[in-house]
């Protein structure tokens, strides 16, 4: 086995950084990066997740402005050869993110806040006494536009301490699970980043975040006809009436890939959804958290997403408005018997929830799925590194 074959190259850079340490690669130096947010970090000043150290910068974001809130230090260990072969097309681990922004995406899900890396600010050599050299030539403060009334409000402060266990858990995952997690986390983080300027895009990204992890779930030994009857009962009934069970089975075979994608999404939502928020608005503005009505509401969101992607039909405008406040919390769904905008109108039953409510559900799904993942078996130098 060659040196290259001992490494998981199709993996997130942030995950591989730990993998290189485990494989005994020498330390070649270190790097420090700044993560920006409109929410401030509180609590412990330092979280150790070897080879990373996350430090509270004590940045104080002003209203509508970003500040550096976390410094990420990487103790850099790398092989002394190019670990990325170029003898074939390989996108299994492709994320189009820098190592530091992968970490930002993961912390964004853990904390439920907007978080993006500005890039490196200090480089360290391999000398133990080196205090680092500042370098801002590739550093850029991320672009972000705040809204006067947020469509997706996020916490003003978030604790740093819980990040340690989550990142350590991520570094212990298999390669495939690590790739899936970072891809899903990126969808969630990007949804928060654009929510106040492009809420429709945020809806699409939030649905995609769950679809990413749902793709890792399997629906084995499912009969296509039974699946169609379960997920599209009205269509299944019409098919039976038109041509009997044989007609139903023939059409179900053609639609199984589409229906399976929807079924995986709803199954993932049902399995990993969080409980209701601790603080809730008045009852008239609450989403019913029992699974049967919640499933119906989420299914409607999924339908709007499909119509937006495939037919260009915009999301209902009331679902893209800033939420009102009733009682001690933000409304979970648009209130009122009906709403209108331009040449369109919607009944209350067609306005299942606000964007921030769906974001709460999606984040809960991602975290519960993350917690359910098994840690990868410890790998020695001679073990199979395929993940």
Buried (B, 14 or more C-beta within 10 A) or exposed (E): EEEBEBBBBBBBBBBBBBBBBBBEBEBBBBBBBBBBBBBBBBEBEEBEBEBBBBBBBEBEBEEEEBBBBBBBBBBBBBBEEEBEEEEEEEEEBEBEBBBBBBBBBBBBBBBBBBBBBBBBBBBBEEEEEEEBEEBEEEBEBBEBEBBEEBBBBBEEEBBBEBBBEBBBBBBBBBBBBBBBBBBBBBBBBBBBBBBBEBBBBBBBBBBBBBBBBBBBBEBEEBEBBEBBBBBBEEBBEBBBEEEEEEBBBEBBEEBBEEBBBBBBBBBBBEEBBBEBBEEBBEEEBBBBBEEEEBBEBBBBBBEBBBEBEEEEEBBBBBBBBBBBEBBEBBBBBBBEEEBEEEEEEBEBEBBBBBBBBBBBBBBBBBBBBBEEBEEBEEBEEEEEBEB
